């Protein structure tokens, strides 16, 4: 399987860095099997850093070949489900939360989806209602 990671650097050996921002599936090295998605992310990241640092950054799409015959503890979410939302909420709200999976595949809580997730985190929306709302969103994937 070919995987892509969009950023501003060539990354030959992916590493996981812990920071203060909760991610959808916890601290991990995020990839996608959608090349265009990685390209858009690379361009977005380059623009953000260029504005912040007042210098130019390149948009770089790293390409990896993954042997999915390797036996790891994987979790695959088919779509925006209650189980998927509970994982995203737990990972985004508790920086110490840890799950038992080596690889998680599922949908990205992008800006539109992130707004719905934030409603759940704030107690404004029930998880079940959020999942129903998210079924109508076109959501890209992440691995």
N, C-alpha and C positions, 0 to 999 in steps of 0.2 A: 504494500500500500504506500502511495506517495502522500506525504504530509508537508504542509507549508506553515511557515511562521513569519509574519510580517513585522519588521522593525526598522532600525536605522543602522544595524551592524551585521556583519557576517558572523554567524554563530556556528562554529564547527562542533563544539561539544556543549550541548544544552546543560544549564545548571538551574537550580531552583534557589531563588533569593526570597527571604522572608521580608515583608515590609508591613506598613501600617494599614494597608488597604485590603479589605476582604475581597476575595475573588469568588467566582461562581462555584468552583469545585475545590476551593482551598488553594494553598500555595503549591504551584505546579509550573511546569513549562507547557504553555498552551500552544496547540497547533490546530490546523483544520485540513480537511481534504478538499476544500474549495479554494482553488488558486486565486480567483478574483477577490474573495474575501480577504485573503492574506495581503494581496496587493493594495486593497483599500485601507487596510489597517496600517500598512507600511507608510503609505502617503499621509495618512492622518497623523501618525506618530512623528514623521519628519516635519510636518507643518507645526505641530505643537512645540516640538523642541527648538525649531528654527526661530519661532516667535519668542519663546522663553529666553533662549540664549543669544538671540540677535546674530546668529550665524547659520549657514546652510548645512542641512543634514540630508544625506541620500535616503531614498526609500529602498529598502532591501527586503527581498523575499528569499528566505532560507528554505531549501528543499531537502527533505529527509526521506529515506526509504525505510519503512517500518516492516519488520517481519512479524506479522501477527500470528505466526505459529508459536512464538515464544509464550510459554505458560506463565501468565501473571494473573492476579486477581482483578478482573475487569468488571466495570459496571457500565451498562449501556442504557441510556434513557431514550426511548423512541420518540418522545415529543414532550410538550409541556404538560406534565402530569403532576398530581399532588406530591408524589415521591420526589420528582425532580425539583419542584418548588421548595419542598422542605429541605433538600440538600443545599440549594442556593441560599435560602434564608439562613440556615445554620452556618454556612461558610462565610457569608457576608457579615453576619451580626456577631459572630464569636471568633475572634482571631486565634483562639486556642482550640477551636473545634478541629477534630481530626477524624477522618473516616478510614475504613480498612482497605480501600481499593488502591491498586497500583495505577490503574488507568481508568478515567471516567470519560465517557463519550456522551454528549448531549447538546442541547440547544444553548445558545448564548443569551444571557440576559442583557441585550443591547439597550440603548437609551429608552426606547418605548417600553420594552419589557422591564427595564430597571425601574421605571416609574411605578409600574404595577407591583413589583417586588418591594419597593419602598413603602407603598401603602400597606402591605402586609406587615412589614417590619414596624411601622408606626401604629399598628392596630386599627387602621382605618378600614381595611378590607379583609374579609375572611379568605383563607387560603383556597377554599373551594370556589369562591367567586372569582378569585384571581386566575385560577386555572381555566375556568370557563372563558374569561376575557382573553387570555393568552392564546386560546385555540384559534383565534382569528388573526393573529400576528404572523407575518412571515419571518421566521427566526432562523438564522444561520446556525451552523454547528461548530463545536469545539471538541478537541480531543486532548 
